Amino acid sequence: MASKENKEGISKFTNKVSIKSFQQKRKTTINADDLVKSVLNKSISALSRAITLIESNNPAHQEKANKIIKNCLPHANKSIRIGITGVPGVGKSTFIETLGNHLILQGKKVAVLAVDPSSTVTKGSILGDKTRMENLAKNPKAFIRPSASGNTLGGVAKKTRETIILCEAAGFDVIIIETVGVGQSETTVASMVDFFLLLKLAGAGDELQGIKRGIIEMADTIAINKADGNNIKQAKLAKVEFNRALHYLPRKASQWQPQVLTCSALQNEGIVEIWEAILNYFEITKANQYFSHKRQEQDKYWLMQTIENQLKANFFNSPKIQTALKEQLTLMAQNRTTAFAAANYILNLD
């Protein structure tokens, strides 16, 4: 039987080995050059670590993340980027899993960037997309990355655009971005994808409301999901209504006429037709140069957004601004100034 001293010695030695192993692992994790090489070699674990790095708010991580993105950029821009949205309960996860499995059978590699809504109270997020897409998640040709939306407007993860670049560099042919589906994130998603697919439910009573929100106007195709069983008749009626609504909208600059299709992701029906519509869209927009024009416009948009976000961060991180902000908030609480007067004062500080 080992003595007490021997046990303590073994324990200390084990702890030292564990700490050393952890430090070595950590060092490898944050080595930008090694991560880039592994990502380009299609390593899923390296891709996951690289995405975690770009999602980090740590300044040291941001420096490495920028290097990774820069080195991966020459190997990107070769995928089909699809945005998918729809209200909660429309069946987005089931649809994406069915579509993803279909594309893999066609020889494609599919990445799904699913944004989970974060609690405004606890800031937590369930991140359950891998559970909802269990079969797709098990496929070695698929990559599912659930990300918490945090406080980003509309629930789109802050670093989604950079994540797209990393996935493309890792060899994924189709990138699918699933929105939270709360009617706010569609504009942001549309600014980073090539094709925008809107999922609808038959008989949900939101046809005209959808037009009011402008979501239908952004859609390149509308797919009425859950068109099976007793819902088939309603789905056909909804298809007629949406087709009628689309004719009142102005023709798109892409010269593409949006379609209305029905499908049942659960029964794997209509998925082939939707994918054919997507391929038809790409054939038309690449032929008339709209595809490349749209990506150039998106790059300009994200340049301006990045500058705006950085200016905002620099402004609020200024010690002078932070002090003035506290002072003005105190004056507002005492009813000695208004929000507009306080903002004007802060903005005009030297």
C-alpha positions as CSV (number, residue, x, y, z in Angstrom):
1,M,0.0,0.0,0.0
2,A,1.3,3.4,-1.0
3,S,2.3,5.8,1.9
4,K,0.6,9.1,2.4
5,E,3.8,10.9,1.2
6,N,3.9,8.8,-2.0
7,K,0.2,9.6,-2.7
8,E,0.8,13.3,-2.3
9,G,3.8,13.1,-4.6
10,I,1.9,11.2,-7.2
11,S,-0.9,13.8,-6.9
12,K,1.4,16.7,-7.4
13,F,3.1,15.1,-10.3
14,T,-0.2,14.4,-12.0
15,N,-1.4,18.0,-11.4
16,K,1.8,19.3,-13.0
17,V,1.4,17.0,-16.0
18,S,-2.3,18.1,-16.4
19,I,-1.4,21.8,-16.1
20,K,1.4,21.4,-18.7
21,S,-0.9,19.5,-21.1
22,F,-3.6,22.2,-20.7
23,Q,-1.1,24.9,-21.3
24,Q,0.2,23.1,-24.4
25,K,-3.3,22.6,-25.7
26,R,-4.2,26.2,-25.0
27,K,-1.1,27.4,-26.8
28,T,-2.0,25.3,-29.8
29,T,-5.6,26.6,-29.7
30,I,-4.7,30.3,-30.1
31,N,-1.9,29.8,-32.7
32,A,-3.3,31.7,-35.7
33,D,-1.0,30.2,-38.3
34,D,-1.7,26.6,-37.2
35,L,-5.4,27.3,-37.1
36,V,-5.4,28.6,-40.6
37,K,-3.5,25.6,-41.9
38,S,-5.9,23.2,-40.2
39,V,-9.0,25.1,-41.4
40,L,-7.7,24.9,-45.0
41,N,-7.1,21.2,-44.4
42,K,-10.8,21.0,-43.6
43,S,-10.4,20.2,-39.9
44,I,-13.8,20.7,-38.2
45,S,-12.3,21.0,-34.8
46,A,-9.9,23.8,-36.0
47,L,-12.9,25.5,-37.7
48,S,-14.8,25.5,-34.4
49,R,-11.8,26.9,-32.5
50,A,-11.3,29.6,-35.1
51,I,-15.0,30.6,-34.9
52,T,-14.8,30.7,-31.1
53,L,-11.8,33.0,-31.5
54,I,-13.5,35.5,-33.7
55,E,-16.6,35.5,-31.5
56,S,-14.5,36.4,-28.5
57,N,-14.4,40.0,-27.2
58,N,-10.9,39.6,-25.8
59,P,-8.6,42.2,-27.6
60,A,-5.8,39.6,-27.7
61,H,-8.1,37.1,-29.4
62,Q,-9.4,39.8,-31.8
63,E,-5.9,40.4,-33.1
64,K,-5.4,36.7,-33.9
65,A,-9.0,36.5,-35.3
66,N,-8.3,39.3,-37.8
67,K,-5.1,37.4,-38.9
68,I,-7.1,34.2,-39.4
69,I,-9.8,35.9,-41.4
70,K,-7.2,37.7,-43.6
71,N,-5.4,34.5,-44.4
72,C,-8.6,32.6,-45.1
73,L,-10.2,35.3,-47.3
74,P,-8.3,34.3,-50.5
75,H,-9.8,30.8,-50.1
76,A,-13.4,32.0,-49.6
77,N,-16.2,33.3,-51.8
78,K,-16.8,30.0,-53.5
79,S,-20.0,28.9,-51.8
80,I,-23.7,29.3,-52.3
81,R,-25.0,31.4,-49.3
82,I,-28.6,30.9,-48.4
83,G,-30.6,32.8,-45.8
84,I,-33.7,31.0,-44.4
85,T,-36.2,32.7,-42.2
86,G,-39.8,32.2,-40.9
87,V,-41.8,32.6,-37.7
88,P,-41.1,30.2,-34.8
89,G,-42.9,27.0,-35.4
90,V,-42.7,27.1,-39.2
91,G,-40.3,24.2,-39.2
92,K,-37.0,25.9,-40.1
93,S,-34.8,23.3,-38.3
94,T,-36.6,20.4,-39.9
95,F,-36.5,22.0,-43.3
96,I,-32.8,22.8,-43.1
97,E,-32.0,19.3,-41.9
98,T,-34.0,17.8,-44.8
99,L,-32.4,20.2,-47.4
100,G,-28.9,19.6,-45.9
101,N,-29.2,15.8,-46.2
102,H,-30.5,16.2,-49.8
103,L,-27.5,18.4,-50.7
104,I,-25.0,16.0,-49.1
105,L,-26.5,13.2,-51.3
106,Q,-25.7,15.5,-54.2
107,G,-22.0,15.6,-53.1
108,K,-22.1,18.9,-51.3
109,K,-20.6,19.9,-48.0
110,V,-23.1,21.9,-45.9
111,A,-22.5,24.4,-43.1
112,V,-25.4,25.7,-41.0
113,L,-25.0,28.8,-39.0
114,A,-28.0,28.9,-36.7
115,V,-28.5,31.9,-34.5
116,D,-30.3,31.2,-31.2
117,P,-32.2,34.0,-29.4
118,S,-30.5,35.2,-26.2
119,S,-32.5,36.1,-23.1
120,T,-32.7,39.8,-22.6
121,V,-32.7,39.1,-18.9
122,T,-30.1,36.4,-18.3
123,K,-28.2,36.9,-21.6
124,G,-28.3,33.1,-21.9
125,S,-29.2,31.0,-24.9
126,I,-30.3,27.4,-25.3
127,L,-28.2,26.7,-28.4
128,G,-30.3,23.6,-29.3
129,D,-30.0,23.5,-33.1
130,K,-27.7,20.4,-33.0
131,T,-30.4,18.7,-31.0
132,R,-33.1,19.7,-33.5
133,M,-30.9,18.7,-36.4
134,E,-29.6,15.5,-34.9
135,N,-29.2,13.4,-38.1
136,L,-27.6,16.2,-40.0
137,A,-25.2,17.0,-37.1
138,K,-23.9,13.4,-37.2
139,N,-23.0,13.6,-40.9
140,P,-19.2,14.2,-41.4
141,K,-20.0,16.4,-44.5
142,A,-22.1,18.8,-42.4
143,F,-21.2,21.4,-39.9
144,I,-23.7,23.0,-37.6
145,R,-22.7,26.1,-35.6
146,P,-25.3,27.4,-33.2
147,S,-24.4,30.9,-31.9
148,A,-26.1,33.1,-29.3
149,S,-27.5,36.2,-30.8
150,G,-26.5,38.3,-27.8
151,N,-27.6,41.9,-28.0
152,T,-27.1,42.2,-31.8
153,L,-30.0,43.9,-33.6
154,G,-32.5,41.4,-34.9
155,G,-30.8,38.4,-33.4
156,V,-28.0,38.0,-36.0
157,A,-24.8,36.8,-34.4
158,K,-22.2,39.6,-34.4
159,K,-19.6,37.6,-36.3
160,T,-21.7,35.7,-38.7
161,R,-20.2,37.2,-41.8
162,E,-16.7,36.3,-40.7
163,T,-17.8,32.8,-39.9
164,I,-19.1,32.5,-43.4
165,I,-15.6,33.2,-44.7
166,L,-14.0,30.6,-42.4
167,C,-16.6,27.9,-43.5
168,E,-15.9,28.7,-47.2
169,A,-12.2,28.4,-46.6
170,A,-12.8,25.0,-44.9
171,G,-14.4,23.7,-48.1
172,F,-18.1,24.0,-47.5
173,D,-20.1,24.4,-50.8
174,V,-23.4,25.6,-49.3
175,I,-23.7,28.0,-46.3
176,I,-27.1,28.1,-44.7
177,I,-27.9,30.9,-42.3
178,E,-31.0,30.4,-40.1
179,T,-32.5,33.5,-38.5
180,V,-34.2,33.7,-35.2
181,G,-37.4,34.3,-37.1
182,V,-38.8,37.2,-35.0
183,G,-39.3,39.6,-37.9
184,Q,-36.3,41.8,-37.2
185,S,-33.1,40.1,-38.5
186,E,-34.2,39.6,-42.1
187,T,-32.5,42.7,-43.4
188,T,-29.2,41.9,-41.8
189,V,-29.3,38.3,-43.1
190,A,-30.3,39.5,-46.6
191,S,-27.1,41.7,-46.6
192,M,-24.8,38.6,-46.3
193,V,-26.5,35.9,-48.4
194,D,-27.0,35.3,-52.1
195,F,-30.5,33.8,-51.9
196,F,-33.2,34.6,-49.4
197,L,-35.8,31.9,-48.7
198,L,-38.9,32.7,-46.6
199,L,-40.8,29.8,-45.0
200,K,-44.5,30.2,-44.4
201,L,-47.4,28.2,-42.9
202,A,-50.7,27.7,-44.7
203,G,-53.6,29.4,-42.9
204,A,-51.5,31.3,-40.4
205,G,-53.2,34.5,-41.2
206,D,-50.0,36.5,-41.6
207,E,-50.0,37.0,-45.4
208,L,-50.8,40.7,-45.4
209,Q,-48.9,41.3,-42.2
210,G,-45.8,39.8,-44.0
211,I,-46.2,42.3,-46.8
212,K,-46.4,45.1,-44.3
213,R,-43.2,44.1,-42.7
214,G,-41.5,44.0,-46.1
215,I,-40.2,40.5,-45.6
216,I,-41.9,39.1,-48.7
217,E,-40.4,41.9,-50.7
218,M,-36.9,40.6,-49.8
219,A,-37.7,36.9,-50.5
220,D,-36.4,35.3,-53.6
221,T,-38.6,32.3,-53.0
222,I,-41.5,31.6,-50.6
223,A,-41.9,28.0,-49.5
224,I,-45.1,27.0,-47.7
225,N,-44.0,24.3,-45.3
226,K,-46.0,21.5,-43.7
227,A,-48.0,20.9,-46.9
228,D,-49.0,17.4,-45.9
229,G,-52.0,15.5,-44.6
230,N,-54.9,17.8,-43.9
231,N,-52.9,20.9,-44.7
232,I,-52.5,20.2,-48.4
233,K,-55.6,22.0,-49.4
234,Q,-54.8,25.1,-47.3
235,A,-51.2,25.1,-48.7
236,K,-52.5,25.2,-52.2
237,L,-54.8,28.1,-51.4
238,A,-52.0,29.9,-49.6
239,K,-49.8,29.4,-52.7
240,V,-52.4,31.2,-54.9
241,E,-52.6,34.1,-52.4
242,F,-48.9,34.6,-52.2
243,N,-48.5,34.4,-55.9
244,R,-51.1,37.1,-56.2
245,A,-49.4,39.2,-53.7
246,L,-46.0,38.9,-55.5
247,H,-47.4,40.3,-58.7
248,Y,-48.1,43.6,-56.9
249,L,-44.4,44.0,-56.0
250,P,-41.9,45.7,-58.3
251,R,-39.6,43.6,-60.4
252,K,-36.4,42.8,-58.7
253,A,-33.1,44.2,-59.9
254,S,-31.8,40.6,-60.3
255,Q,-34.5,40.1,-63.0
256,W,-35.5,37.0,-61.0
257,Q,-39.2,36.4,-60.6
258,P,-39.8,35.1,-57.0
259,Q,-41.6,31.8,-56.8
260,V,-44.1,30.3,-54.4
261,L,-43.6,26.6,-53.7
262,T,-45.1,24.1,-51.3
263,C,-43.1,21.5,-49.4
264,S,-43.2,19.1,-46.4
265,A,-39.8,18.9,-44.8
266,L,-41.1,16.2,-42.5
267,Q,-42.2,14.0,-45.5
268,N,-39.2,15.1,-47.7
269,E,-41.6,16.4,-50.3
270,G,-40.9,19.5,-52.5
271,I,-37.3,19.8,-51.4
272,V,-35.9,18.9,-54.8
273,E,-38.1,21.6,-56.5
274,I,-36.9,24.2,-54.0
275,W,-33.2,23.4,-54.6
276,E,-33.8,23.5,-58.4
277,A,-35.3,27.0,-58.0
278,I,-32.2,28.1,-56.1
279,L,-29.9,26.7,-58.8
280,N,-32.1,28.4,-61.4
281,Y,-31.7,31.7,-59.6
282,F,-27.9,31.4,-59.5
283,E,-27.8,30.6,-63.2
284,I,-29.8,33.7,-64.1
285,T,-28.0,36.1,-61.7
286,K,-24.6,34.9,-62.7
287,A,-25.4,35.3,-66.4
288,N,-26.7,38.9,-66.0
289,Q,-23.8,39.8,-63.6
290,Y,-26.2,40.6,-60.7
291,F,-24.6,37.9,-58.5
292,S,-21.2,39.6,-58.5
293,H,-22.7,43.1,-58.2
294,K,-24.7,42.1,-55.2
295,R,-21.7,40.7,-53.4
296,Q,-19.8,43.9,-54.1
297,E,-22.6,45.9,-52.7
298,Q,-22.7,43.7,-49.6
299,D,-19.0,44.3,-49.1
300,K,-19.5,48.0,-49.2
301,Y,-22.4,47.7,-46.8
302,W,-20.3,45.7,-44.3
303,L,-17.4,48.2,-44.6
304,M,-19.7,51.0,-43.6
305,Q,-21.2,48.9,-40.8
306,T,-17.8,48.0,-39.4
307,I,-16.7,51.6,-39.4
308,E,-19.9,52.7,-37.7
309,N,-19.6,50.0,-35.1
310,Q,-16.0,50.8,-34.4
311,L,-16.7,54.5,-34.1
312,K,-19.6,53.8,-31.7
313,A,-17.3,51.5,-29.6
314,N,-14.5,54.1,-29.5
315,F,-17.0,56.8,-28.5
316,F,-18.5,54.9,-25.6
317,N,-15.1,53.6,-24.4
318,S,-13.8,57.1,-24.0
319,P,-13.2,58.0,-20.3
320,K,-14.4,61.6,-21.0
321,I,-17.6,60.3,-22.6
322,Q,-18.2,57.8,-19.8
323,T,-17.9,60.5,-17.1
324,A,-20.1,63.0,-19.0
325,L,-22.7,60.2,-19.6
326,K,-22.9,59.5,-15.8
327,E,-23.3,63.2,-15.1
328,Q,-26.0,63.7,-17.6
329,L,-27.9,60.6,-16.4
330,T,-27.9,62.0,-12.9
331,L,-29.2,65.4,-14.2
332,M,-31.9,63.5,-16.1
333,A,-32.9,61.6,-12.9
334,Q,-33.2,65.0,-11.1
335,N,-35.3,66.4,-14.0
336,R,-32.7,69.1,-14.6
337,T,-32.2,68.2,-18.3
338,T,-33.8,66.2,-21.1
339,A,-32.5,63.2,-23.0
340,F,-32.1,65.3,-26.2
341,A,-30.3,68.1,-24.4
342,A,-28.0,65.6,-22.6
343,A,-27.2,63.8,-25.9
344,N,-26.4,67.2,-27.6
345,Y,-24.1,68.1,-24.8
346,I,-22.2,64.8,-24.9
347,L,-21.9,64.8,-28.7
348,N,-20.4,68.3,-28.7
349,L,-17.7,67.5,-26.1
350,D,-14.2,68.3,-27.5
